[in-house]
Each structure stands twice: as C-alpha cells, then as structure tokens.
Amino acid sequence: MFKKLFLLLLGFIALGVVAQVSVISVTDENKHSSKEDFYHTFEYYISSGKQSAKCQATRVGKRWFATAAHCVNTLCKNKCTLQMDLLEQDISVLASVYHSAKKPTVFVHPGYSEDVFAKDDFALIQLDLRRAPLTYYMRTKDPNAPNIALPKERFDSFLEKNRKVKSQYAHVLSPTFPPILVFDEGNYLLDRKLSVISIFSGKREVKGNPHEVYYLKTLGYAFTNNFGIRKGMSGSGVMTNTGELAGIISANMDIWFQKGKEKETYDYFIFPVFNESLLSFMRDTMGGDFYQIEQKDAYPYAVRKTRKNFSSLLPTLKKVSKKKGS
C-alpha cells in the first residue's frame, strides 16, 4: 500500500516538473517584444555628395550588417559614407564607414535590380563597431537643426552618470547577433509571430504582426498584410518571436482587384528571406565570418507547407514585382 502511494506521489511530482518546464518554454518564446531585444538593429544615414538617405540595418556577424539593397545601390554606386546611430538617447554616437570602388565596404546582391520589386533586395555593410571612427553628439529638438558635436569626455561622463545607458552601449558593442532562418524552395506559412523595430531620430518602437505570413518560391520573397511598415524602415530585421532573423524589410505594396463594380484594395508588406540566393551571396562576401552565423532550417522548425490557393493574387504580385520598386 505504501509502495503504491509512494509511486503515485512520484508521478505527481514528475507532472509538476513537466508543467514548470512547459511554462518556462513558453516564456522563452516571447523574444523580440521590447526595444531592448532589438539592440542588434540600428538606424543609419547615407551621404554621397549632396545626396543623403536614411535606412536601418541588422547585425548578422561580428563586423557585418544586413540592409536593403535599394537603400545603398544608387548612393553608394561610386563612393559614400555611412553613419550608424548606436543609442536611443539625447546624447548618442555615430560609427562611420567609408565606401569606395577601391575599398568597398558596401556589397549589393548581384541579382538585385531596380526594375524588379523586392526580389534579392539585399545588401551587406562591413562595419566593425569597435574599430570604426566615432562621432559623439547631442540631438536637437528641432528636426531641421543640426545636431551638436560633443567631445568624447562629455560622452564618457554621460555614460558614467547613466548606468543603464552604459549597459546598453556595452551590449551594442558586444558581438551578439541573431540566428537566421534558412528557407528552401517550398511554399510556406510561417508558424511564428513576427515583429520589427521602427527607428526614427533615435526613437524606437516595436511593431508586431498579427497577420498570416506566406513565402512563395515563385516570388522569392515573403509577404503579409502591412502592420506599420513605412519609408525609412527599409533594411531592418524581420524577427520571429523565438529570436530568429527571418528576413529584411524591403517595401510595402498597394494592390487592388476589380470585382464587378467593387474594388478591393490590399496593402502588403514584402521582405526577402534567407533562401539559397541570399545565402550564396553572404558566403561569397563574408568569407569565414559567414560560418560563425547560427542557422536554423525554417522547415519544419518555424514554417509549415501550405496548400492555400493564390491563383487570384499571384498574377497581380508577379505583375507588380516586375515594376520598379519604391
């Protein structure tokens, strides 16, 4: 009798342990829900002569950042300067890198074309934050006014007085970067929630996607309903709630269908994923650094095959994809 009770008690204890582990597992799957989870993603500024632009980039290696090709393709055709803004504070620091044909630091996917929408819209920036020239500055409240340059001593004093910011800066400089999801040639529905971070003038805002996400091999990119993507966010990492980098923001696409007298309008968010086209480019460009990246097969880990019929949508997406992207 006592033996049976003892075994029954062990059973209840075992169930309690399993339940506790299950709760911990669920908690671990809520990554990339706060601004602190996106310290691998930054806002950067491109200048070439009198022309300039603003985009975002996500760290994929110790000295490599991924961004959208359309951000840098034109401005960095010959030479350009990129400045990566590292802090979400009134006082911040810019890490600079110069690109030229003789000493390239910006690499555009060879398959990218300005006449094709979204496909292979991918580029790499070679930038070592610990060795890059740094510029310290104070943001001005007037967006039209220039920022105020600061000496390094003033920046160091600011960090010493703000321990939380100092910790953030140390985290930014550390060589941490997310694993990437690797897609093969199937048609998939993503089994993960997605989120991105919007960064404008240092202010960060996490945007979550409540919609279904599909990847179609004939298009070469994934799409979902737009959930707040806008100009200036291109190049930002598209993250899963389990912490993987699924792709890079390319654009949003407005399309419409005429059904009798009614017109149905859709606003889609488009992003290239890490398929063989992007991976082969990364291998060729990053060299040995590429093999330091943790990779996870998207199928069956984070996606499942879909039989959803896109016969009404696919022709329109293909047609729009051949037009020049914005």
C-alpha positions, -999 to +999 in steps of 0.1 A: +000+000+000+028+024+010+047+015-021+017+024-043+012+057-026+050+064-030+048+057-067+017+078-071+034+107-053+064+104-076+040+106-105+025+139-093+060+154-087+070+144-122+039+161-136+047+192-116+082+194-130+070+189-166+044+217-161+070+240-148+094+234-177+064+240-201+058+274-186+095+283-189+095+272-226+065+295-233+083+324-217+114+318-238+092+321-269+083+357-263+115+372-275+117+404-295+088+421-278+107+450-263+131+477-276+159+461-256+155+429-277+165+449-308+199+461-299+212+443-330+192+467-352+202+503-359+193+534-379+219+547-403+225+576-426+240+575-461+256+605-477+271+609-512+279+644-523+248+665-518+225+634-517+215+616-485+191+589-472+181+571-440+176+534-436+180+507-409+204+477-407+206+445-386+238+429-374+244+394-388+281+390-379+308+405-357+316+431-384+286+427-408+252+443-411+224+434-434+202+460-451+181+466-482+199+469-515+177+498-527+190+519-497+226+518-509+226+508-545+224+542-561+241+564-534+270+540-530+275+533-567+309+550-566+315+563-531+295+571-500+298+575-462+276+555-438+270+566-402+254+541-378+235+557-349+241+535-318+220+548-290+184+558-283+193+588-262+195+625-263+233+620-264+244+594-289+273+582-310+277+576-348+300+548-361+312+557-396+324+537-425+336+550-459+329+531-491+346+534-525+352+512-555+388+507-545+380+499-509+344+486-508+325+482-475+290+481-491+281+450-511+249+447-531+234+414-541+244+408-577+208+397-585+193+429-573+177+451-600+159+485-595+134+473-621+124+442-601+103+446-569+117+431-536+135+400-550+171+400-539+167+434-523+196+427-500+230+442-492+258+438-467+277+465-448+311+457-434+315+477-402+334+468-370+318+489-343+349+486-321+373+499-347+351+524-366+357+562-363+332+575-337+314+609-336+297+619-303+268+643-304+237+657-288+203+656-306+185+688-311+147+691-305+143+709-338+144+682-366+156+708-390+185+720-368+219+703-370+230+681-341+256+694-316+290+678-317+304+667-283+339+657-271+345+621-261+350+632-225+314+646-224+301+613-238+321+592-213+308+614-184+272+609-197+277+571-196+291+572-160+261+591-148+236+568-166+245+532-157+215+518-177+227+536-208+263+525-202+250+489-201+230+494-233+261+508-250+282+478-239+255+455-252+255+473-286+293+470-289+292+433-280+294+408-309+259+394-304+236+388-333+205+366-340+205+333-358+190+332-393+161+311-406+171+293-438+143+287-463+143+261-491+122+261-523+087+253-508+056+274-504+052+280-467+030+295-439+051+309-411+044+293-377+059+322-358+048+357-349+068+385-365+080+418-352+101+447-365+115+479-349+109+513-362+137+538-356+134+575-364+158+601-349+168+575-323+133+568-311+125+531-311+091+515-314+084+477-317+057+468-342+041+433-340+024+415-369-010+399-362-014+386-397-005+353-415+028+353-434+034+334-466+066+326-486+062+316-522+091+302-541+080+317-574+082+352-560+114+348-540+101+368-511+076+366-482+045+388-478+019+396-452-006+424-445+012+457-437+014+463-400+030+497-399+060+494-423+068+528-438+096+546-457+128+549-437+124+514-421+139+495-451+168+472-441+155+465-406+155+429-395+122+409-395+123+389-363+104+359-351+091+357-315+116+329-309+145+352-317+155+343-353+161+367-382+136+357-409+144+384-435+150+421-442+124+449-447+121+457-484+088+476-490+051+477-487+029+472-518-006+486-525-025+464-550-062+462-559-086+439-576-117+448-596-147+426-588-176+438-608-183+473-597-164+469-565-126+474-560-108+455-533-076+471-521-047+454-502-016+468-485+011+441-483+044+441-465+072+424-486+105+411-474+132+388-488+140+358-468+172+338-464+170+314-493+199+300-513+201+332-534+208+353-503+229+327-486+253+322-515+258+359-517+266+361-480+291+332-482+309+348-511+310+382-494+316+374-458+341+347-462+350+329-430+327+352-410+297+336-426+303+303-409+301+320-374+264+326-380+239+302-364+215+289-389+181+271-384+162+253-411+129+271-415+111+239-424+098+222-402+112+243-373+093+275-380+071+270-411+047+245-425+038+238-461+006+255-473-019+244-500-036+278-500-046+288-535-030+321-545-044+319-581-062+352-578-033+370-561-002+355-577-007+371-612-010+405-597+020+401-574+041+389-604+030+418-625+038+444-598+071+426-590+083+435-625+077+472-619+103+495-603+101+493-565+098+524-543 
